[in-house]
Amino acid sequence: MTTPPLSAPRIPEAVHRRRWAILGVLMLSLLIVVLDNSILNVAIKTISTPAPTGLGATQSELEWAINAYTLVFAGLLFTAGLIGDRVGRKKVLLGGLVVFGIGSALAAESGSPGQLIAYRALMALGAAFVMPATLAVLMNVFEREEQPKAIGIWAGGVGLAIAIGPITGGVLLDHFWWGSVFLINVPIVLVALALMIWLVPDSRDPKPGRVDPIGVVLSVVGLVLLVYGIIKGGELADFTDVQVLSTIGAGLVVLAGFVVFEKRSDHPSLDVTYFKNKVFSAAMAAIALVFFALMGVTFFAVFYTQSVRGYSPLQSGLLMLPLAAAQMIFAPRARLLVDRFGNKVTTGVGLVLLAGMLAAFAGFEADTPIWVLEVVFFLMGTGMAHVMTPTSVVIMQALPREKAGSASALSNTFRQVGGALGIAVLGSVLSTAYRNGIEGKLGLVPAGLRETAGESIEATLGVAAKLGPQGKALVTPANDAFLHAMHVTALCGAGVAIVGAVVAFLFLPGKPSAGQRGEQEQELVAAAE
């Protein structure tokens, strides 16, 4: 017995023949969207350096440079998916790439942290239309039996971007100014546009939903208020501050209003009925929590390798190669473990492995052998690969093919929101713990500079450099305070990954029998409809 989604007309033969070439073009488009954040992770130390080397961005400005992208991206993904379903995914892909390219060129010429934050938001506007469309097109050029393999390769593309990004960023920063890490996107965009026009077929939902502007505004405003409050709390090292509590509270109230509005709307951006299915909800939670933990840890790992260990941006990029290599190796193969052990075991063990590697950072010191860091990064990538692929397949196959844009948007929204909150929450934990650790050691610093010097390790080292020989006494306390802050933050990240593992073990499906597999697919589709 088959369900309507499974008995949909076969993909046209001409499209079927070039499906792998189309996947390559989609991965190139995905590459620049993911590449941008992975490049920026290596460049944040340079951007925090005073002009003319960088922009002199504070830690909170750096967090906003990252989160301006992720928040706009996450807030618009629902609408972008619906617009792609309505007007055609190819058109949306082409338009998104053009906007992303223009934003990249402008970001490269930013004259202040404020300008960089604004242009990063423009880049996110373009990226929001690119990311869901890539996965939606994939679902419409591969038959259902090939979709898990194609999604695995697609997920491996994220690993490729994580590998290429830091290395490319390091090479550029060694030879050019910091803006080159954004300018590099422009030629990639031009190549992707040419190949897309030539190869990629258009597709759309025959019964698309209406655009939901009120829902979009509520989701973006709610997320921005929530993240702003969290970052402000870290900046002040005081989460009991009235401004912090009121902003976080307002964000939560707006997000609650968003959920209520979406539940009552006849054309919601977020169809909350999807979440009645526990398997679907658990997969969403797992993917959000893994990115919460990963993005927060990646943020402090750059300062550990560059500020504490003294590696250059290029060397820092090379140090992250094992993480990316593991994703590239295991993401396309994770489906084999799912076939053998089921989603529950594969995803749950992947999250436990990730938690263990995050906890390992709590034991890192200034002289820890670098090969230990490399092993930890490789095992982190292995854990991530065994979370991303199974959860992506569950999410994408839970909805009918014509709703692929919506499913992709949901998956990427939870991933981006999880990452944004990870940077905000864990970045604030890092900032608060660092400030508390360094405050008592700033007696040598002039009173007017103490507040600035306590913001981050880069700020402390920057002030120390201005003080000359006298400032050298600050270097060791700064390193010690940062290491303590990193240990606290790593354990928080590990705790989040453990919560994700519990969710996976409780709610994701185990290994189905051959007969149950067909029934399970029917149940997923029926629940989604």
N, C-alpha and C positions, 0 to 999 in steps of 0.2 A: 504494500500500500504506500503510495506517495502523496505528499502534500502539494498544493498548488505551486509554492515556491520551488519545490524540487523538480516539478514537471514543466518549468518555464522553457520557452523555445531555446533550442541550441544556439550557441554563439555563431555568427556568420563565419563560414570557412575562411574567408580572406583575413578576417581579424584573428581567428584561431591560429592560423599559420604564422603570424608575426607577433604572437602574444609575448614571447620572451624578449623580443626587441622592444616591444612596448613597455614591458616591465623595466628594462634597462633605462628607458627615458624617464619613467616615473621615479625610479630610484635617483636619477640625476637631479630631478626637481626636489625630491625629499632631501637629498644631500645638502643642498644649499640652505634649506630651512634649519636643519639640525646642525650643520657645519657652523652656522653663525654663532650659536651659543657655545659650542665647543671651542671655537677660536677665541671668543671673548673671555672664556675662563682662563686662558693663558695670558691674555692681554690686560686683565684687571689690575695686576700689580703695576704695569707700565702706565696705565691710565690714571692710577692713583698718585703717580709721581708728579711733582709740580712741573709747570711749564718751564722750558719749551719741550721737555721730553714727553710729558703727558698733559693731563688736564687738571691735576691736583684734586681729583675727586675723593670725597670722604667715603668711609665704608658704607654709610647709608645711601649716598649717591650711587655707589657701585651696585648696591642691592637694587636700587631703582632702575639703573641702566639695564639690569637683567630682567627685573620684574615688570618694567614698562612693556617689554616685549611679550613676556609670558602672560600677563594679565589681559592685554588687548587681544592677543592670540586666542587665549582660552575663552574670553568673553564673546568673541565673534564667531567661534567655530560652529556653534549651533546654526546660526543664520547662514554662514557660508555654506554649510552642508545642504541646507534647504534651498538656497539660491542655485547651487550646483545641480541639485535634483530637478529644479524647475527650469532653468535656462540652458542647462547643458554643462557637463563637467569639464569638457575641453575648453569652452569659452572662459569658464571661471579660472581654470588653471593658467591660461594665457594671461588673463587680466591680473591675476594675483602675482605672477612672476614679474610682470612689468612694474607694478607698484613696489614690489620687494626690491627690484633693481634700482629704482629711483631713490628709495629710502636708503639703500646701502651707499649710493654715491653721495648723498647729503650727509649721512652719518660720518663718512670719511673726512669731511671738511668741518666737522663740529668745532666751534671755538670755545665751548664751555660745557660743563657737565649737564646743564639744563638743556642745551641744544642736542646733545647726544641722546638724552632720555627721550626728547620729543621725536627725533628721527628714528630711534629704535621702535617707538610706538608705530610710526608710519610703516616701517619694515614689517612689523607684526600684522598690520592690516593686510598687507599682501600675502604674508605667510599663512594667515588664517584661511585664505581661499585656496592655497596650494595643498596643504597637508591632507585635509579630508578628501579632496578630489583625487589625490593619487591612489588612496586605498579604495575609493569608490569605483574608479576606472578599473583597477585591478580585479575587483569582484565582478565586473562586467565583461572582462576579456578572458577569464579562466572559468572552466567548468568546475562545478562544486568539488569534484574529487581531487582536482589539482590546486584548489584554493589554499589548503593548509601549507603545501610546499611553497607556493608563491608568497604567502604571508610570511613564512619563515625566512625566505630570501629578502623580502621587504624589511623585516625586522633586522636582518643582518646588515642592511644598508645603514641603519642607525649606528651599528658598530663601526662600519666603514667611516662614517662621518666623524665619529668620536676619535678614530685613529688619525684621519687626515687633518681634522681641525686643529688640534694642538700643535702638530708638527708644522703644518702650513703657517699657523700663527707665529710659531717660534722662528721659522726661517724669515718671514716678513719682518718681524720685530728686530731681528739681528741685522737686517740690511736697510729697512725703510722706517718711516715714521709710523706711529700707532694707527693712524687712519687707514693704512694699507690693509688691515685685517678686515675692513668692511668693503673696500674698493675691489678686493679680489672676487666678491660675489658677482660683479657686473659682467665680466666675460663668461662666467658659468651660466648666468641667466640668458645671455644671448645665444649660447650653444643649445641650451635646453629649449628655448623658444623655437629655434629652427627645426630641431628634431621632433618636437611635439606637433608642429604644424604639418610635418611630413608624415608621421607615423601613427599618432594617437587618434582613435575614433571618438566621436562624441556619443554621449549617452545621457539619458535623463529619466526621471520618474514619470510614468504616464499619469499618475495622480499625485502631484506634488502638494505639499502643505503650503499654507499661506505664511508669509514672513511675519514674525512676531516682534515688532519694534519695542513694545513695552517690556517684554521679557528680556530682550537684549540689554536695554538700559538698566533694568533692575539687577541683572547678573553682573554687569561690569561695575556699576556703582557699589554693589555689595562687596564684591571681591576687592576693589581698590580700597574701600574703607577698612576692611578687615586686615589686609596686608599692610596698609599704611600704619594702622595702630600697632601691629606687631613689630614692624621695623622701628617705629618711634620709641616703643618700649625698650628695644635693644639699644637704641641711640642714647636714651636717657639713663639706661641701666636701672629702670624703675617701672615695673609693670603695674604699680598701684597708682601711678600718676593719673589725675582726673582726665586729662586730654587723651591719654592712652586708653583708659577703660571706656570712655565715652565713644571713642572712634571705633574700637573693636566691637562694642555693644551695638552701635549704629549699623555696622557692617553685618552683624549676625541678624539683626532685625530685618534689614533690607533683603538679605538672602532668604530668610524665612518667608517674607512677603513674596519673593520670586517663586518659591516652591508652591505656595498657596495659589498664586495667580496662574501658574502653569497647570496646576491640577484642575482649575476651573475653566481654563481657556479651551476653545474648540479648535485652535490652531497653535498649540504650544511649541516654543523652541525646544524645550526639553519635555518629552512625553514621559511623565513620571510613572505611567502604567508599565513601562518596560521593567521597572525595578521591583515589580511584584514577583518576578522570577528570581529566586534566591541565587541560582547559578550565575545569571547575568550580573546581579548586584555584587556578588562576591568577586567576580572577575574584574569589575570596575574598581572595587575597593583595593584589590591586590595591586592593580597597575598604578593606582594613585599613590598608594603607600610606598611602593618600590621607588617611584620617582621622587617622593617626598624625602626619603632617606638618601638617595643617590645624589640629588642636586645639592642638598645641604652639605654633604660631605665633600663633593667636588669643589664647592666654594672655598672651604678652608684648606683643602689639600694643596691648592695652588700657592697659598701663603706659606704652608709648611715647606714645600719643595724650594720655593724661591727666596722667601724672607729668612727662614730658619736655616735651611740647608745650603742656600747660596747658589742654587742652580739657575742657569739662564732660562729665558722663555722657551727656547728651542729644546734645551735639555729637559725641561719640565714636560714639554709636549711628547718627547720620546719616552719619558718615564710612564706615560699613560698608555703606551702602545699595548701592553699586555691586556689591559681592560678591554680595549677595542678588539684585539685579536681574538680573545675568548668569545666575545659576542659574535664576531664574524664566523668563527668555527662552529659554535654550538647553536646559534639561533636557527639556521636552516635544518639542523638535525634534531631539534628538541621534539618535533612531532613524532619521531621514532620512539622516544621515551614515553610520550603521551599514549601512543598505541599500545605500549607494553605495560605501563603502570597506571595510566589514567591521569587526568588533569590534577586531581587532588594531591597525589604524591609528587608529581613533577613540579608543580608550582610551589607547594608547601616546602619541599626540600630546597628548592631554589631560593626561597625567601629566608629559610634558616641559614643557608650558606652565606647569603648576603649579610644577614645580621651578625654572623660570626666574624666576617671580614671587617665590618664597621666597628665592631667591638675591639678588633685587633689594633685599630688606630689609638685606642686608649693606652696601649703599651709603647707607643712610639716616642722616642726621645731624639735629641739633636744629633746623636751619634749612632742611631739604629742602622745596621747594615742595609744598604739600599736594595739589595736583592730581596730582603724581606718585604719591602714595599711593593716590589714587582710581583711577588707571589700573591700578595694580598689583592692587588689590582686584577690579576688574572682570574683569581677565584671569585672576585666581585663580578667581573664580566660574565663568568660561567653561570653564576646564580641569576643574574639579570636575564640572560638568554633563555633560561628555563622558566622564567616568569612571563616575559613579553610575548613569546610566540604562542604558548597555550592560551593565555588570556585573550590575546588578539583574535585567535581563531574562534573561541567561544563567543566573544562579543560580535564579531562580524557574521557568524553563521546563525546568530540568534534572531536576526531580522531577515526579511525577504530581500532578494537581490536588488529590487528597485528602490529599497530604502538604504542602500549601501552608504550613501552620503551621510545620512543621519547617524548610522551606526559608527562610521569612521569618525564623525565629528564628536560623538559622545566619548569614544575611546580616547581621542586626542585631547579633548577638553579635560577629562579626569587626569590624564597624564600631565598636562600643562598646569592645571590647578594644583595638583599634588607637588609638582616641581616648584611652583611659585611659593606655595606655603612652606615647602621645605627650606628654600633659601631664606624666606622671611623669618620663620620660627627658629631654625637652627643657626641662621646668621645672627639673629638677636641673642640666642643663647651664647654664641661665641663672643659677641660684642660685650654682653653683660659680664660674662665670666672674665674676659680679658681686662675690662675696665676695673673690675673689683680686684683683680690680681696685681695691676700695675699702679693703682692709685697711691699706695703707700711708698712707692719707689721714685716718685717724681719730685722729691724735695730739691734736686739740683736745677729743676726747670723753672724759669721765671714764672711768676704767678699768672700772668696773662696768657701763657702758652700751655698751662697744665691741662685745661679741658680738652684742647685740640690734641695734645700729646697722648691723652688716654683713650682716644677713639678707636685706634687699631694699632697693630704692630707696625704697619707702614708709617702711621702718623708719629709714633714714638721714635722710630728710627730716623724719620725725616727731621724731627726736632733735634735729635741727638747729633745728626750731621751738622746742623747749623751751630751747635754749641762748640764744635771743634773737639780738641782733645778731652775736654771736660765731659763731653757727651758720650764718650766711649763707655763710661760706667753704666750707661743705660741699656747697652746692647744685651748683656746677659740677663738682667731682670726682664727685659722685653721678651726675649726668647722663652724664658721660664714661664712667664705669665701666659704667653700664647700657647705653649705646650699644654699647660693645665686647662686652658679654655678649650683646646682641641680635644683633650681627653673627655671632658664633660659633654661636649657636643657630639662626639662619636658615640658615646654610650646612649645618648638620647636618640640618635639615628638608628642604632641597633634595636632599641626598644620599639621603635615604630615598625621596623622590618619584622620583628617578632609578632606584633599585632597582626600584620599582614599574613604571616604564616598561619596563625590561629584561624583567621577568616578562611584561608584557603583549605585547611584541613577540615573545618566544620562544614563548609557549604559547597565547595567545588565537587563535581562528580568524580567517582572512582573509575576504575577500568570497566567499561561496559562490555557485555557479551555482544556477539554479532547481531542478535535479534534486538537487544536493548539499544544498540547504537542507532538503528533506524527510528525506534520509538522515541529516543531521547531528542533526536533532531526535530521530530514532529512536535514534541512538547515545547522545545525552545521556540520554534517558529510560532506555534499557537499562542504561547504566552506573550510573545512580542507583539502579535497582532491584536 
